[in-house]
Amino acid sequence: MGQRIRGVGQPGAALLTDRRMGEFESLPADWLSYEDALSHVLNEASPMPTAHVRTWNATGRSLAEPIRARAHLPAWPNSAMDGFAARSEDLTAAPTPIAMPVAGASYPGSVPLEDVPRGAVVRIMTGGAVPQGFDTVIRVEHTDGEESPGWVVIRRTDDLGKHVRGAGNDMTVGEETVPAGTIVHSGSVAVILASGHDPVTVYRRPRVGVLSSGDELVGPDRFDRVIEGRAVPDTNRAMIAAGVREAGGVPVDLGVADDDPESLRDRLASVPDVDVLVTTGGASMGERDLLKRILLDMPFRLGFWRARVRPGSPISFGHLRREGRDLPVFGLPGNPASAFVTFHVFVVPYVRACLGSPHPRGTAVAVRTEAALASPEQLTQFYRVTLHGPERGGRSRWARCALTGPQGSGLVRSLRDAEGLAIVPEGVARIRKNDPVAVMLLPGAR
């Protein structure tokens, strides 16, 4: 019989060692606040081991070390245009058109020409090094294009003092160009390589086991039972697996466990090599909610059960001792919307923390709600919402949010358009229509 520590945050909480006290029905709910429950989860998270991968293959991985520039970029002042580099004082010495000798050419990757005589210009391509003392690039279209080789006629001087990019204008030696914890994407790949790094150090992706429980769950191969009204579609496993991928983890499908104590015990005892276990279903007080009953009869350290959130209050978090280490276990409710919300509110921040994210809680934006949002004051309530663009002149990327549909915890369709979770915090009973509300962004946010 393993340790079952109860009462997170409760001074003097007893260590349950008596089997009878460990019975699920006698466990008092913790009813942690959203903030306390999330803080507990994040306090238990630690970054994964690191690995070295080619920058080419780092897309979607989380950087374990900051990237710093190994060189000035550009190394020299260079041209932002195709044209002719010149000194301003040479161009203002006479009215246009001005015929000027061409002292040479500069191409990308070349070093600046030296000893260019006064009154001369240099033919230059975009990215070419600008000689010292030159401060202007006249666009080729403002010239005759050097019709007579060795001489160019400057027809206009609108470009006086323009189109010269300074050395180190992009990055300087030692400057941090990509912070640790960044999820590498196509743009950051360019910055990493421009900074001179390949391979890079990344965190290993956490392997997240996904297990559902319930005799009532069937897949598409047995959908005839759903049509007959004798079964429920198995949606949570694939939904959670997709969310794990979006968060940067690797989902491991552990299937559906029957509502049978021995079957559940065998499933939990034979979980493969994963870093996190997420279960859905069997989370509450029903006659066939067996997952916690089985876990509490194993070497399981329960962190908390129940949080003051809606939907999804029967969430639990703890650690299962196996093979000399503690496996984090999230117990999510079986209702699809409850599982969706608690996954994004609690599991995703944990996965981000395992990937070294400096902001594991994610991003929240302030928008105005198109519908009044009500909640019991003792709960934090999360509404699935879609986001709309700003009005003319607005500063935020989004200005308004609207409900995705009916918000019942057992409903699936409202998940399709969810781009964020509007938060009605504890202590607030109502947010009126058109009032500001904080929205936690989901991966689907445009």
N, C-alpha and C positions, 0 to 999 in steps of 0.2 A: 504494500500500500504506500503510495508516494505522498509527499507533502502537498497539502492544499492550503495555500495561504489566502486568507480571506480578508476582506475589508480594506482595500487599497485606500490609503489616506486616512484611515480610522485609527487613532492612537490606541495601543493596547489590543489590537486585533489578535484573536486567538489562532493558534495553529491547529487545524483540524486533523487529528490523528485517529479519532474514533470513527469506525465505519458508519455507524448509525448517523453521526453528525454529518458525514460526507454525503448522505443521501440527497439527491438533487432537490427533492421536495422541501427539505428543511433548510436549504441554503438561502439566507437572506439576500435580496438583491442589493447591489451597491448603489445603484442609481447615481452614478457619477455624472457630473455636468459634462457637456460636450468638451469644454476646454480641459478639464481634469482627465477625462478618458483619453483624449488625443495626446496630452502631455505624457501620460503613462505609457502609451504605445510608443511614442518617439523616444522616450528615455530608455526603452528596451532595444532600440535599433542601433546597429553599428555598421560601418561601411564593410562591404565585401572585400575579399582579397583582390589584389591587382594583377594585371597581366599586360604584356606589351603586344601591341598589334600594329600592323601597317596602317598608316593614315588612310590609305585607300579603303581599308576594311573597317574603319572606326565609326562609320555612320550609324547613329542610333546608340552608340556606347557613351558612357559617362566618363569624363576625364578625371583621373585621380590626382593629377598634378597640373598646376597652371602652365600655360604656354607663354614663353617669353621670347621676344624677338632676338635673333642672333646677329642681325645686321640692321643698319639704317635702310629704310625702304621709302622712297628711292634713295640710292646711295649718293646721287648728285642732284642738284636742281635740274629739272627736265621739262620738256615741252608738253603742253596739253593739246597742241595742234600740229598739223603738217604746215610748214611754212618756212620762214626765215628768221633766225634769231638775230637780234640787234641790240645796240645800246640806245637808250632814249635820247641822249644828247646828240648822237649822230643823226637821228631822225628829225630833230627839231632845228638842225642847223640850216636847213633850206626848205623852201616850200615844195609840196608834192606837185608832180611826180619827181621822185628822186632816183637816179641811177646809182647803184652801189655795187662794188666788187664782191664776189662770193669767194670767201677764203677757204671753204671746205664744206664737209657734210658731217652730220651727226645722226647716228641711228640708235635705236634701243639697244642697250647692253654695251655701248661704247663709253669710253671715258671722255671728259670734256677736252675739246681742242685747246691748245695753249698758244700764247703769243699771237692772237688774232689782232691784226693791225687796226688802229683807229679808222673809222669810216667804212669798215668792211662788215659784211654779214656772213652768217653760216646757214647753209641749207640744212633743215632739220626735220626729222620725222617725229610723230607723236611718241613720246617716251624717250626721245634722244636727249643726251646730256647737254645742258646749256653752259657755254663757256663762262668762266668767272668774269663778273662785271657786266654781263648781259642781263637785261631785265625785261625784254620784250620779245614776243614772237609774233611777227606779222603773218597772218593767214595767207596761204598761197593764193587764195582767190582775190586778195587785195594787191596782187602783184601781176607782172606779166608772165610769171611762171618760169623765169630765166630763159626767155626766148633766145637770147644771145648767150651761149655758154660762158660762164665766168662772170656774168653781169645780170643783175636783176633790177627791174624798175618797180619801186614802191609807189603804188598809185594812191593809197589811202593809209592814214595813220590812226584809224579808230582804235587799233589794238595797242596803242602806246601804253607800256607798263603792264601788259596783260599776258596771260597764257603761259606763265612760268611757275611750275610747281616746285616748292622748296624741298631741299634734301630732308629726309626723315619726316616728310609730310604725312606719310601713311603710318609708319612705325619707327621707333628708335631703339637702338641696342638696349637690351635689358627690360624694355617695357613689357608689361603683361598684356598679351593680345587676346587670349582666351582663358577665362577663369577656370579653376578646378570646379568640378561638378557640372560643367556644361555638357548637355547632350549634343553630340556632334551631329551636324547636318551639312548639307551641301555647301552653305556659305562658310561655316567654320572650318571645313576641310581646306578651303582656299587659304584662309588666314593661317592655319596651322602650317601648311606647306610654305607659304610666304615667309613665315617666321623661322623656317629652317628645321622643322621637326618631322622625323619619320624614322622609326615608329613612335607611337605615343603610349603613355601609360593610362590604362582605363580600369575601371572596376569590373570585376566579373558580374555578369547578370545574375541576379538571384533566381533560383529555380523555385517556382511557386506551385505546390501541389493543390489541385482543385478537386474537392470531393463533395458530391451532393448526396443527400439521403432522402429516402421516401419511396415506399412501394408504389405510390401513385404516379411516379414520373416515368414517362415514355418518350422515346425519340421518334423521328419521322418514320422509322421502319415499323412502328406499332401505332401509327397515328389513327388507325381505325378505332382504337379504344377511346381516343379523345373525341372523335366524331360521335361515338356512342354515349359519351358523357361518363365513361368509366375510368378516365385517367386524366392526367395533367401534363401538358408539354414540358419536356425537360429543357428549360432555357437558361437556367442560372450558370451551369458549368461553362457553356460556350461564351456567355456574356462576361463572366469573370475572367476567363482565359483571354478574351479580347482586351479587357481592361488591363490585364497583366502585361500584355505585349505593348499597349499604349504607354504604360508606365515605365517600360524599359526592362521588364523581367521576362523570364522564360516560363510559360505555363506548362504544367505537367498534368495531364488528364488522369485522374484517379477513379473516374467512373461514378456510378450511382450505387450507394449501399442500400440494401434492403432494411426495412424497419424490423430488424432481428438482432437481438443483443449479441449473439455469437458472431454473426456476419459483420456487424459494426466493429466488434473488438478485433476480429481478424484483420479487417481493413486498416484500422488505426495502428495495429501492431506491425503491419507489413508495409507501411508507407515507404516508398523508395527514397533514394538520397535526394531530398529537397531541402531548401533553406527556410521555407515558410509553408505552412499548411493553412488553406482557407476552406472551411466547410460551409455549406449552406443547408438550411433545414435542421430540424431537431433542436432548435435553439430556445424554445419557449417552455411552457408548462403543460403542454398537451400530453395525453396518454401515450402517444407514439413518438414524442420528442425524446429520443433515446441518446443522442450524441453526448450530451453532458453527463448523463447517468453513467455511460461507459467510460468517458474520460476520467470522471472522478473516482473510478475504481482502478485507475492506472496510475503510474508515477507522473502525475499531472499537477503542476503548480498553477492554480487559477489566479490570475491577476485581478480581473473584475468581471462581473456579470450584470448587465443592464446599465444603460446610460440614459440620461434625460434628453433623448433626441427623438424626433419623429420625422419620417418613419424609421423603424429599425431599432427600437429600444432594447430588444432582447439580445443585443450583441454581447459577445464575450471575447476575452483575450487571455491567454495563458501560455504555458510552456509544457510540452510533453518530453519527459526524459527518455532518451533512446540512444543507445550506442555511445554512451558517455557524453552526450551533449544535450542541450535544451532546444527543442524544436518549437519555434513560435507558432501558435495556433490561434487563428481568428475563427470564431463561430458566428456566422452571419445568419439572419433570419431567412426563411424559405420563400416568403413573398417576393416576387421579382423586383418591385420598386424598392422594397426595404433592403434587399440584397445589393441592388445597384447603388443606392445612396450610401449605405454603410461601407461598401467597398471603396467608393471614391473619397469618403470622409475620413476613413481610418486606415484602410489597407494601402491605398495609393501613397499617402504620406510616409508610411513605413517603408515601402519599396523605394521611394525617392531617397529616404535617409540611408538605406542600404547602398544606394548608388552615389552617396556623397553629396547630394544636392544641398546647397546652402539655404534653399528655401523649400523644404519638404512639404510645408503646408499648402503650397501652390499659390496661385494668383487670384486675388479678388478685385473686382471693379465695382465702383459705385454707379448705379443707373437708377432710372425712375421706373416704377412698376406700373403696368397698365391695368392691373387688377389689385383690389385690396387683398392683403395677406393677413390671415388671422392665425393665432397659435395660443395654446394654453401658456400662461406666463411662466410656469415651472419647467417648460421644455424649450429646447432649441429646435426649430422646425425648418426643414429643407424642402423647398418647392422646385420641381423641375421646370426650367424656363428656357425659352429661346431668346436670343438677343437681336436687337435691331440697331441700325447705324444711327449716328448723331444727326441732329437737326443742323441746318446750315449755320456755320460758325461755331459749332460745338467743339470742345477740346478733346473729349474722350472718343475712343474708337467706337464705343457703343454708347447709346443714350437711354435706351429703354429695354425692358424685358417683358415677356408675356408668358403666361402659363402654357405648357405644352398640351394641356388637356386635363381631364379629370385626374386627380392626384391620389386616388386610392392606392394603398400599398400592394394590392394584388393585381394591379393593372399593368399591362406590358406596353401598350401602344404609346403611352405618354413618354416612354424612354426614347423613342425614335428621334425626336427633334430636340432632345435635351442638350443644350450647349453650356448650361451652367446650373448651379443650385443657388436659388435665392434664399438667403438666411434670415429668418426671424429669430433674433437672439433671445435667450432666456431673460425673463423680466419684461418682455415686450409682448403685449396682447394683440396688437394690430398695427399694420403698416397700411396707411390709406393709399388709395389709387393716386398715382402721380407723385407720391413721396419717394425719397431716395431709399434704396435698399442695396445691401452688399451682395454680390453674386460671385460665388466661387466658380471659376472657369473650368470646364471639362475639356478633354482633348478634342471634342467636336466643334469647339468655338472657332469660328472663321477668323 
